[in-house]
């Protein structure tokens, strides 16, 4: 094919490959390159039939327009420049590079030593230079057609205080579901199947948070152990849906999935990984960013430019403070919102994104750019507020409009129900939205994303079934994963047929789930917890694309699922349980909720009560003010033995019990003045102004 570059008669500022209707415009950023070659491949991706130097450079953008080629064209880049690792440069034109802006991916990476810019085994290590062509082993980009029929589809934009998040994995949620056809399980089509949507609608969640679905790589060392990068936290293509989740090889399947979720009233949140890439440290492969412009894309060690600076535990950290790297991140986010219609993002190890150089900066460029962007400022933004670098733990340190994963909620709630001493002060903070962390700078009570379990850690069943992690299947000698899980097996490690132990485990699970759903903030439920799913004590299933990591739908306990449905429905029914303002002790506040803390005798907690480490029972009296006036809710949490709890004088009608975690959500319309509360139980009482009193 005789192809040449042509001149466009209009300015094309976008990076990546953009089809114009008559041809395709290619553009790539590299500040330190000396030449950039566009490489075109045959339809099977095997033959590189054309290699064309991009003719135009303006600033650090290399570009060219090729008339007559369009969607379906397979391409990659070779970038020429200095190979000088000691100065941070790792250009090697023998290596085919994936376009960072690729919107569709062809083929898989097949691990071979040729994928490395240096010669593996050489005495000079990564200072050596490898001349082998990596193209036969490299995934490639595809020019894609952006057209899709979105007619009738609209963004939901549900308020945060009405949001209940369900964290799930595309394959994990669908691989064993009996209602999903075998040939589509594990795909975008499967997770949007009517059987899955019906389950989520019945459960009552309002948003699904998908573990990474942008193109990612399988680590070589995992494949050699017959494992894989199951979770997907090794990104390479920030604009492309992961091909393994496509049953028909088209990115339209992702769009159809979003449309189906929206039709069911469920928002789609993506877990995105902009803190690092799958290229690893300086000893990793040259697949994209490293060969395009290593010095611009990655933070380098301040001591030696040869080494990448690692705040993520993966070997590298993206240099988001660089204006063009920041532009790539923002372009990616806008693309997923505008072209793919997603509703928000959860940012993995988000402290790295806030680093200006090597220090976290709450007023850094990333946050400034997000807040001024008219597209991104209006979607859901959730930070995982830590990384492993110095000063990386930043819970409460992210600016509005970010919400944050609250690991202290997880730990404190687990410890309270495990009957650790001295937990009431910490628990009280978690129940009202963690104001010590978030009640500043005008932030809302919904700033805290509360969770007891997440993909990283034990499932809810395993929290009450294992004291120790059991990660031997990961091939790391059980050294990986968290060791301090605040879990308890209640008598036997793992599976048991002891009825008393099973009953105790079930009771504690119900109490913890109720605590999650009746606390101020935004609750996040781990997919499968409502089904009583277990991972056999593995608390780091990142490499387990098998029965360990998949949700076992046959494990479903209908009574616990119905309990979860009832708890979610109760939260939705009473705005007092999900207000966007932090509760205060002021009954005259016209804008929200007043909170009073009660002892079991019905009296207010005093300083000595809070300091009593043996105390295991707490009453939380919420009184609506302003627009919520007329409603009063009493939440009683009893982690200890059964006790008598004296109900305070109601502000309105007589108390009625509307939820009891020990009774599968049973209700009692007329509780006694002193009510017996079972051990390991959460109970909710309600007093409302009746119409005749209005």
N, C-alpha and C positions, 0 to 999 in steps of 0.2 A: 504494500500500500504506500503510495507516494503522498506523504503528508508534510505540510509546511505550516509555519506560523503565519497568521494574518493579523492585520490591525483591526481592532474594534473601533467603531465610530462613536463609542460612548465610553465613559469611565466605568470600570468594573472594580469597585473597592474591596469586594469580598475576598477572603482567603479560601483556599480549597479549590475544588473542581465544581464550577457552576455552569450548568447547561443553559444556553441562551435561546434554544429553539432551532438554531442553525449550526451550532458548534459548541465547544466547551472552552471556558476560560480557566486556566490553571494559575494558582498563585501560592507562593510559599515564603514564609519568613525565615531569614537567616542573616544575622548581623555579621558573621565572620567568614561566610563562604566566599570562595573565589569563582565558583561556577555551579549551576544547578541544572541537572539533566532530567527531563521528563522521559520515563520509560513506559512504552505501551506493550501490552501482551496479547497473545492470542486468546480466544474465547475460553480455552481450557486452562489458561494461566501459566502454561509451560514455556511458551516461546516468546522471548523478548524480541519483537520484530522491528522496533523503532526506538532510537535513543536520540532525543532532541534537546539541545541546550536551551533553557528558557531565555528568550532574547532581551527581555526588558527588566531593568532594575530601577526602582525608585525608592530611595532610602534603603531600607533593608528588605523590601518586598521584591521577590523575583517572580516574573509572570510571563504568560504567553497565551495566545488564543489560537486554537486549532479548529478551523471550520470543517464541518462534515462528520465529526464524531460526537456521540451523545451518550445517553443512558446505556449502561451495559459495558462500556469501555473499561478495561482492566488496566490499572496503571500503578506506578510507584516512582520514586525519585532516587537519584544518585547525586550526592552533594560532595563537591571538591573543595578542599581547603587544607590547612596545615594539620598534620598529625603530630601534635606536640603535647602529650598528656601532662607534662610538668607545668604547662601554662593553661591547662584546662581544655585544650583543643583535641578532638578525637574524630576528625573527618577521615573517612575511608570510602572512596567512591566504588570500591569493590562490593560494598554492602547496599543491597536494595532497601530503601526506607519507606515505611508507611507514612502516608500523608496524615499529619495530625488532625486535619479537618475532614478526613474521609468519612462519608456518611453511610457507606455500605462496605462490608469486608468480604473479600473472596478468599476462600481456602483457609487452611490452618497453618500455624507455625509448626514445622517439623524440625525438632531439635537436632542440630548438627553443629560441629565446631566452626563451620564456615559462617555461622551467624554472629560470631564475635569479631570485633575490630582488631583484636590482638591474637596472637597465636597461642592457643591453650597448650600448656606444657613447656613453653619457651622459658629459658632461664631468666629473661628480662620481664617476665610476667606481662602486665598490661602496658608496658612500655614498648613491647614488640609490635610488629605490624603484620596483619594477615592479608594475603592477596587473593584468597579464594572468593569466588562469586557466591553470594548468599541467596540470590534470587530463586533457585530451585526449592529452597526450604522456607521461603518467606511468604506470609500472608500478604495480600495486595488489596488495593482500594478499587472500588467500582464507581464510576460516574452514575449517579442515580437520578431518577425522575421524581421531582418533588410533588407531582400531582396526586391528590387524594380527595375523595368526596367527603367533606366534613359537614355537609348540609344538615341542619337541625341539631348539631352538636354545639353545646355551650359550656364554658367553664363554670364550675360550681361555686368556688370561692366561699366555702362555708366558714363562718366565724370560728375562731380558735376555741371558744368556750363550748361550742357544739361539736367539737372534733373528738373522735375516738379512733386511734390509730391501730392498725393490725399489721405487724411486721411479718413479712413472708418471703420465701424464696420461690422463684418460678418453678423450678424442678421439684423442690422439696414439698410444696403444697399439692402437687398434681400427680406425682409418679405412682401413687398407690390408690388414687380415688377410683372406686369402682364405676362411677358414672361418667368418667372421662375416657374416650376411646383410646385404646393402646397406642395407636399410630401418631397421636398428637401429644401424649403425655410429656411433661417437661418443657412445654413451649408457651409462647405468648397466647397462642390459640387455646391451649389447655386451661390456663389460669383465668381466661375470660369465658370459659365454658359455662353454660347455664347452671350446671350442677354446683360449680364453685360459687357463682354469683348468688345462687339461692341460699347457700350456706351462710355466706357473709351477710346477706340481707337479713336472714333470720337472727343471726347473732347480734346484729345491730351496729356494727362498726361503720364509721363514716369515711375512712381513708385507708388505703392499703399502701404500706411502705415497702417497696421492693428492694431486696438486696441487689447489689450492682448488676445492672443490665447493659451497661456500656461495654464495648468490646474489651475483653481482657485475655491474658495469656495464662496458660498452664505452666507452672514452674517446672523446669527440667528435672530437678531433683525429686519432685512429686511423681512425675510420670515414670521415672526410673523405679519408684517404689510401688508402681501400679495404683497410684492415687491421683488426685487432680486438684486444681484450684477451684473447689466447689463453690465457695462463697463469692468469688469473683473480685477480690480486693487486689488485683494486679492489672490495672487498666493500661490500655495502649491506644484505644480509639475513643476519644471523648464525644464524638458526634454519631457514632455508629452503634445500633443495637447489636448485642452479642449474637452471632450467627447460630450458636448451638440452641438458642431459644426460638428459632424460626423453623416452623414445620415445612414451609413452602419456599424458603430462601429469599423472601421479600421483606423489606422493612415495613411494608404496608400492614403486615401482621401486627406490628407493635401499635400502629395507629388504630387498627381495628380493636385491639385490646383496650386502649384508652377509651375509645368510643363506647365500648360495651360497659366498662366500669361506670362511666358517666351516666349512661342510660339507667344504671341501677342506683344512681345517687351516691356513688363512691368515688372519692378523689384518688388520684394516683400520685404518690410521692416517690421519687427516685433517691436511692442511696448512692451518692456520687463520691468519687475518690480523686480529688485534685491535689492531695498532699504529696503524692508520689506516683511513679509509673512502674510498670512491670519490667523495666530494664535493669533494675537493681543497682548495685554499686558500680564503681569503676571497673570491677572484674566481671560485670554482667555483659549481656549481648548488646549489639548495636542494631536496633530494630527500627528506630524512628528518631526521637528527640536527641539522643546522644550523637547520632551521625549528622543531624541537621544543624545543630548548634549547641553542643554540650554546655558551653560556658554561659549561654543565655538561659537555657531551660532549667538547669539544675543549680542548686546551691553548692558551692565548692567549699572545702574545708578552709578556714581562715589561716591554718598553718601551712597546708600544702595544697595547691590548686589541683594536683593530680587526683586527690581523693574527693569523693562527693561527701557533702555534709548531711548526716542522717538524723532526722528528728522523728522518724516514723517506724524504725525497726525493720525497714525493707531494703535499706542500702542507699536510698536517695531521697531527696526532698525537692519538689518543684519550686522554682524561684518565682513565686507568684508576685513578688514585689517588682519584678521586671515588667515594664509596660506592655510588651508584646505577649508575654506569658499570661499576664492578667487579662489582656484582650482575648486570648484563646479561651480562658475560663469563662469569661462573660459571654463570648460568642456562643460557646457550647450551651450554657444555661439558657440563653435567649432562644437558641434553636429548639431545645427540648420543650420550651413553653409555647413558642409561636408555631413551629412546624409540627410538633408531636403532641401538643396540647396537654402536657403534664401539669400538675397543680402545685408542685413544690419539690424541695430537695432536702435530704439529710446529708450533711457534709461530714465525711469520715475524717477523724483526727483534725478537726477544724482549726486547732491552735496554730498548726503549720501555715494555714492560709493567712493568719493574722500576723505572721512574722515579717517585720521590716528588716531585712538582713537576717539577723540571728535572734532578735528580741520580739516577743509578742507585743503588739501595739493595737489597743482597742480602737484607735482612730486611724489605723493603717489604711493603705490604698485599697485593699480588697473590700473592706467594710464601707469606705466612702463610695466606691464605685457601685456596690450593690444598692446602697440607700438612695443614690440619685438616679438609678436606672428606672424608668417608668414601667418597664416590663417586669423586672425582677422584684421591685419593692412591693408588688401586690400579690406575690405568690407565697406559699408556705416555705419558710427557711428554718431549718433545724440544725444546730451545731452539736457535734460530739466535742465537748469543750476541753479537750486535752490532746497532747501528743507525748512522746517519750523524751523530748528534748528538755533542756534546762528551762525552768519556768513555764512548762507546758500545760500544767493543770490550771484551767481558767474557768471553772464552774462559776457562773454568775458574771463573768467578765465580758460577755459579748453584747454588742449594742442592739437596741431595737432596730429592725423587726425580728431579729433572730430569737428562736426558742432554743432550749438546750436540754440535751439528755441529762437527767439528774441521777447519777450513780449513787448519791447519798440516800435518795429515796429508796432505791433497791436495797442497799445495805442496812439501813436503819429499820425498814419494815421487816426484812428477814430476821434481824436480830431481836426485834420486839417479840415476834411470834415464836421465835426459838427460845424465848424466856431468858434472854440475857438480862442481867441486872442494869439498872440505871438508864433505861432507854426512853422513859417518858418525855424528858425535855426534847430529845432529838425527834421522837415520833411526832410531838405536837407541831414542830416546824414543818415536817413533811405533810401533815394533814391539811395545812392551810397554805400550801404553795411554796414552801421554803423561802419566807420573806427575808431571812438573813442573807441569802444569796441573791435574791432577785428584786426585792422591794427597794429599788433605787432608780434614778434617772428616768422616772416615769414609766417603768416597765410594769407589765400586767401580771396578774396571778397566773395567767396561762403561759408565762415564760418558762415554767418548769414542765418538761416532758417526763412524766412519772412512769417508771417501769419497775417490775420486780424481776422479770426475765427478759432476755433479748437473745438474738442469735449467738452472741458471744457469751457463753456461759451455760449453766444448767437450764433445762426446761423446768417448768413449775413442778411437774411430777418428780423430777430428779432432785429438786431442792429439798423435798421432804423424804427422799429415799436413799440419799448418799451423803456421807460425811466427807468423802474424799473423791477426787476426780479419778476417772478411769479412762485414760486417753491412750492406752497401749496401741490401739489400732492405728494411731497416727504415725507410728514408727519413730518417735522421738524419746523413747524410754520413759514415757509419762512425765516428762519435764516441761511440756508445753501447757498452756492454759493457766487460768487463775488457780492458786492454791488456797486462798482465803475466801471461801464462798459463803460463809455464814449459813451453811446448810446443816441439816440434821436428818439422820435416817430413822429416827424414832424407834430404834431398837434392833434393827437388822439392816445390814448393808445390802441395798439392792432389792431384788424381787423377793417376795415372801407370800405365803398363803395364810399367815397369821391374821385372823379376822380383826383382832383388837388393834394391831399395828396398821392395817389397811384403813380402818375407821379413823384412827388418829391422824393418819396422813391426809385422808380426804377432808377431815374437818379443818386442818391447818391450811390446806389449799384453798378452801372456800373462804376462810377468814382473810387470807392474803389477797385473794382476788377482790373481795369486797372492799378491803382497805384501798386498793389501787383505784377502784371505780368510784369510791365515795370521798376521795381527797381532791382538794382544789388543785388545779393544774390541768394538763392534757394527758390522759392515760394512754399508754401504749401496751397492747396485748401481744405477746409472742404467738405467732401462728402455730397452732397445734396444742397450745395449753388448754384451750377449751375442749379439746378432744381427749385429754389425758395422755398426750404423747410423751414418750420417753426416748432418750438417746443412750440408755444403758450406762449412765454416769459419765459419758463423754461430754466435757464442757468446752471443747474446742473442735467442733466438727468441720472446720474450714476445708478439710481435704477429703471429706467422706461423702462422695456422690453415690450413695448406696443406702441400704436400709437404716444405717445409723443416722444419716443426715436427713433422710426423707421422713415426712410425717406419715405415721401409720394410721390410716383411716379406720382400720379394723379395731383400733384400741379405744374408739370412742365410747365413753360412758354417758349414755343419754341423760342421766340425772344431773351430772356435772355440767353438761352442755346447757341444759335448761336453766340451771342455776346461773350460769354466766349470762344467758339471755335476760333473765329476770333482773340481775344486777345492773346490766347496761340499760335496760328499759327504765329502771328506777332513776338512774342518773339523768337520763333524758327527760324524765317527768318533772324534775324539781330543779329549777335554775339555782336554788340555794346551794346545790352540790357542785356547781360548775360556774361560779361567778368570775368575771374577768378582773375584779378588784380584790385585793387582799383583805380578808376579814380583819376587823379591828375590835376593840373592846367598847366602842362608842355606839350606844343604842340610838343616838341622835344623828348619826351619819346618814345622810339622805341618798347615798350612792351605792349601797351594797349590803354588807353582812356584818353583824356583830357576833363575836365568838366569846363564849365563856367556858372555862375548863372546870370540870366537876370531878369530885371524888365519888367513891361508891356510896357514901352516905348522902349524896345529893348536894353537899356543900362545895363552895368554890375551893379550888386548889390554892394552897399557900406555899410560901418558899420552902418550908420544911417538907411539904408533900412532894414537891418537885425533886428534892434532894434525897428522898427515900428510895434507895436503889432497889428495894424489895418489892416496890409497888408495881403491879402488873395490870391494873385496870384504869381506864381513863374514859371520862365522858366528855364529849365535844358538843356543846349546845350552840347551834347556829340560829340566829334570829334575823329574819329579813328586815331590812330598813328600806326606805324610799320606795322604789318600784317593786321591791320584793316584800314589802310589809304585808303581814297577814299570814306568813308561813314561818313555822319554827320546826327545826329538825334536831333531834338528839341522837348522836351516834355514840354507842357504847362499845368499846373495844376491851375485851377481857382475854389476855394471854395466859392467865393463871388458872387456878381451880375455880369451880362454880362459885359465884358470889351473889349476894343480894345487892341490887342497885336501887337506891331511892330516887324515884323520878322527881325532878323539880316541878314547881307549880307552872303549868303551861300558860302561855301568854294568850292563847285563844281557846279553841275547843279542847276537850279532854284528849290526853295522849292516846294514840293507837299505834300498835307495833306493825310496821309495814314491811319489815325485812328482818330475818333472823338467819344468819349463815349456818347455824347448827341445824336448822330445820328446812334446808333446801329452799330458802326464801319464803317460808310460811309466814302468815300474818296473824295478828291477834287484835281484834277491833277494840278490846277493853282490857289493857294490861292492869295489873295491880299497882297500887301506889309504890310498893317495893317489889320490884320484879327480879326474879331469879335469872341471872345470865349465866349460861353454861360456859365452861372453860373453853379456851381457844375459839372464841366466837365474836362476831361483829353483829350488833343489833341496831336497827334504825327505828326510832319513834317519830311520829309526826303530830303536830298540832296546827290546825288551820283555822282561819277566820271563816265562819260559814256565812252564806249569803244573807241570812236574816240579821246578822250582826253588822252588815255593811252600812 
